[in-house]
Amino acid sequence: SIQERYAKYKVTDPERQKMNQEMMALYKENGVNPASGCVPMLLTLPILFAFYSLLAMSIELRHAPFVGYIADLSRPDVYYVTPILMGLSMFWQQKMMPTTADPLQQKMFLFMPLIFTFSFLWAPSGLVLYWLSSNLLAIGQQYVTNRLTGDAR
């Protein structure tokens, strides 16, 4: 593979530029856009910001209890339980997904749950619960997909 041929060079080595050029030529030849993997994530950012604003300012959610200790869905979780569960569910979901060959992308996938967990420590509980439930549904969907395809993750 192209990456194996250039693995002996450091990232700062000019020879690695040739690897990037070969990879881009291969992408172009096969009609692959390397940035297309980021587009779905970028499309969800306005929705995330809208949810954040909606839940932080919603009059209806003020003092609206959910379960147990969550007494206000418009306020952050005071015990940080839901953001931590959300981060763990993100980590679990990523472990169930097929791994990529790119080590940089693997490291980024490991840090994303940490970044999101830290970011959601001060987010409204309603938003964190929404994200947590979305992750749990995605985990269930991935589990069924893995079972149907014979993947033992």
C-alpha positions in Angstrom: 0.0 0.0 0.0 1.0 3.6 -0.4 1.2 4.3 3.4 3.4 1.2 3.9 5.9 2.5 1.4 6.3 5.8 3.1 6.0 4.6 6.7 9.8 4.8 7.2 9.7 8.6 6.6 9.0 11.1 9.3 5.9 13.3 9.0 8.1 16.3 8.4 10.1 14.6 5.6 9.5 16.1 2.1 9.2 12.5 0.8 5.9 12.3 2.7 4.6 15.0 0.3 4.9 12.4 -2.5 2.7 10.0 -0.5 0.1 12.7 -0.1 0.2 13.4 -3.9 -0.2 9.7 -4.6 -3.1 9.4 -2.2 -4.8 12.3 -3.8 -4.3 10.9 -7.2 -5.8 7.6 -6.0 -8.8 9.4 -4.5 -9.3 11.3 -7.7 -9.0 8.1 -9.8 -11.7 6.4 -7.7 -13.9 9.4 -7.2 -13.4 9.7 -3.5 -13.5 13.0 -1.7 -11.5 12.8 1.6 -13.4 15.7 3.1 -16.8 14.0 2.6 -16.5 12.2 5.9 -16.5 15.6 7.8 -19.6 17.0 6.0 -22.3 15.0 8.0 -20.6 16.1 11.3 -20.5 19.7 10.2 -24.1 19.6 9.1 -25.1 18.6 12.7 -23.3 21.5 14.3 -26.0 24.1 13.7 -28.6 21.7 15.1 -26.5 21.2 18.2 -26.1 24.9 18.7 -29.8 25.4 18.2 -30.6 22.7 20.8 -28.2 24.2 23.2 -29.8 27.7 22.9 -33.3 26.3 23.0 -32.7 24.2 26.1 -30.7 26.9 27.9 -33.4 29.5 27.4 -36.6 27.4 27.4 -39.1 28.6 30.0 -41.0 25.3 29.8 -37.9 23.3 30.8 -37.1 25.5 33.8 -37.6 23.4 37.0 -39.0 20.5 34.8 -37.8 17.4 36.6 -36.7 14.3 34.7 -35.6 11.3 36.8 -34.2 11.2 40.3 -31.8 14.0 41.0 -32.3 16.0 37.7 -34.6 18.8 38.9 -34.2 21.2 36.0 -33.6 20.1 32.4 -32.4 23.6 31.4 -29.6 23.6 33.9 -26.3 21.5 33.9 -26.1 18.2 35.7 -24.8 19.2 39.1 -23.2 15.7 39.8 -21.9 15.4 36.2 -23.3 11.9 35.9 -25.1 12.3 32.5 -22.1 14.0 30.8 -19.8 11.2 32.0 -22.3 8.5 30.8 -22.6 10.3 27.5 -18.8 10.3 27.1 -18.7 6.6 28.0 -21.5 5.8 25.5 -19.5 7.7 22.8 -16.4 5.7 23.6 -18.4 2.4 23.5 -20.1 3.4 20.3 -16.7 4.1 18.6 -15.3 0.8 19.9 -18.2 -1.0 18.1 -17.4 0.7 14.8 -15.0 -0.7 12.2 -11.4 0.5 12.9 -9.6 2.7 10.4 -6.0 2.1 9.2 -5.0 5.7 9.9 -3.4 6.0 13.3 -4.1 9.7 13.5 -7.8 9.1 13.0 -7.8 6.4 15.6 -6.2 8.8 18.1 -8.8 11.4 17.2 -11.6 8.9 17.8 -10.2 8.3 21.3 -10.1 12.0 22.2 -13.5 12.9 20.8 -15.4 11.4 23.8 -13.1 13.3 26.2 -13.7 16.6 24.3 -17.4 16.1 24.2 -17.6 15.0 27.8 -15.7 18.1 28.9 -17.8 20.3 26.7 -21.1 18.9 28.0 -20.2 19.3 31.7 -21.9 22.7 31.6 -24.5 22.0 29.0 -28.2 21.8 29.8 -29.2 18.4 31.2 -31.9 18.1 28.5 -29.3 18.4 25.7 -27.0 15.9 27.4 -29.9 13.4 27.9 -30.8 13.9 24.2 -27.2 13.2 23.1 -26.9 10.2 25.5 -30.2 8.6 24.3 -29.0 9.2 20.7 -25.8 7.4 21.5 -27.5 4.5 23.1 -29.8 4.1 20.1 -26.8 4.2 17.8 -25.1 1.6 19.9 -28.1 -0.7 19.6 -28.2 -0.1 15.9 -24.5 -0.9 15.5 -24.9 -4.0 17.7 -27.7 -5.3 15.3 -25.6 -4.4 12.3 -22.6 -6.2 13.7 -24.7 -9.3 14.5 -26.1 -9.3 10.9 -22.7 -8.9 9.3 -21.0 -11.4 11.6 -18.7 -8.9 13.2 -17.9 -9.9 16.7 -17.4 -6.4 18.2 
